[in-house]
Amino acid sequence: MNNKLNKEDIVTLNQNPNAVNKSITAQKVSALYKSGELSGRALDLAEDIFRILVKDIEVKVREALSESLKTCTSLPQDLVRELINDVDSVSMPFIKYYADLSQEDIISIIDSQNLNKQKAVAMRTGLDENISHYIAQTCSEDVIGVLVSNESAKIKENTYDIIIDRFPQSETIKKNMVYRSELPVSIIEKILHSLSDELLRHLVLTHNLPNDVACDIVEQVKEKTTLKISEEYSSDKKIEELIHELYTSNRLTASLVVRSICMGDLKFFEYALVYLSNTPIMEVRKILFNNNMDFMVRNLLRKAYIPKSMFPAVFSALKVIKDIRFDYKKNDSRTFAHKVIERILSYGSAGEDLSEDDVNYLVSKIY
């Protein structure tokens, strides 16, 4: 196709003003408009042609016009508004790519509550951090997922905070955060406890993390892997063999032990205390489930060198086990963990008050 508009094009359009010929005209006039060759009356005439085409009854004509004009600059505002308020197939390419959309235009698109148009805004190159913040405050999970996946979008740290607070369980948003090339360390620390092993590994491999954060991630992955092995064992003998191996290789850490009880793996927890506190298994079980002897549980945990800061998580988990008569082999460990967290958030342990930092720390040791 000859990109230059000529007399034959006008004749053809007059004789047969169908969607194809109108679309060709839109493309050619747009090419002239972008070239900078038009001025004065010729420029006004081109814009008048756009005003006619943008109201054409044929959607295909308006789609062609939008596609042609999306890389233009300094279009008249009335044309811009017509295009962004059109049906999705016309408006979305223009919204996504037209560089000269004003902040007022963008806010109006977000406020329109049209999901596809909001996504088109979230995909814009170099999206301003204030617009990103507004999207985080007002838009749905789907739109925010698109925003976070837009590598060029500028996103402030407190914008990430809003996103995490609004959608703490969204796997898509967490994945898109982790796959961004840059993510504030404070945000990484906030989502660490809820990431899958795959996303944790990706964090370590692709982000320049402080050593302590990277080590914490590696440790979490190891602990989760160990407890998955424990899930497969049904006999006390197999569990004890696993505990013995961990103990002799200095891998039976307090963090792993507390994570086990918070995931409902009672046998692992019991045998870990046997090795760490040098207490017989029957004595351990007697202490753990004597309703009136919490002080003996505390003494047992101290003998096993479990930090006092982790006591509330242990007591919460034991209480959940007693309350629901939990059978680890017949129940979902993730559901159990949720119940433990609910207990920590609602009641603490044995009437103890927990600060926000305490709660965040304990939750990070559960997931």
Number of C-alpha atoms within 10 A of each C-alpha: 5 7 13 12 17 11 8 9 16 15 11 14 17 12 10 12 13 13 18 15 18 25 21 20 26 26 22 21 24 25 18 16 20 15 10 9 10 14 11 7 9 12 16 12 14 17 18 13 15 21 15 10 21 24 15 14 10 15 16 16 25 27 25 21 26 29 22 20 26 22 15 18 13 10 15 10 12 9 16 23 13 14 25 22 16 17 13 18 16 23 24 25 22 27 29 19 19 21 16 15 19 11 12 8 16 18 15 14 20 22 14 12 13 12 15 15 26 28 24 22 26 27 22 18 16 13 18 14 14 14 19 21 19 14 23 24 14 13 17 16 16 15 24 24 22 19 28 27 20 20 19 16 19 19 21 14 14 11 19 20 14 14 21 18 10 14 15 13 12 15 14 17 23 23 19 18 24 24 18 16 12 12 19 12 14 11 16 19 13 13 16 20 19 18 20 16 16 10 18 22 15 14 23 17 11 13 18 13 16 10 10 9 15 18 12 13 21 15 15 23 16 15 19 17 12 16 17 11 11 19 15 11 16 11 9 12 10 13 22 20 12 19 24 17 13 15 15 10 9 9 15 20 17 18 17 23 25 23 28 28 26 32 22 26 22 20 22 23 21 24 24 28 26 21 18 21 18 13 16 13 16 10 11 20 16 13 19 17 15 11 10 8 12 15 10 15 19 18 13 21 20 15 14 19 14 21 12 10 13 18 19 23 26 26 23 24 28 19 18 20 21 12 9 10 9 17 13 16 13 7 11 13 19 14 11 22 22 16 19 27 21 14 19 24 16 9 15 19 19 12 8 10 13 16 10 10 9 15 19 14 15 24 21 17 19 23 19
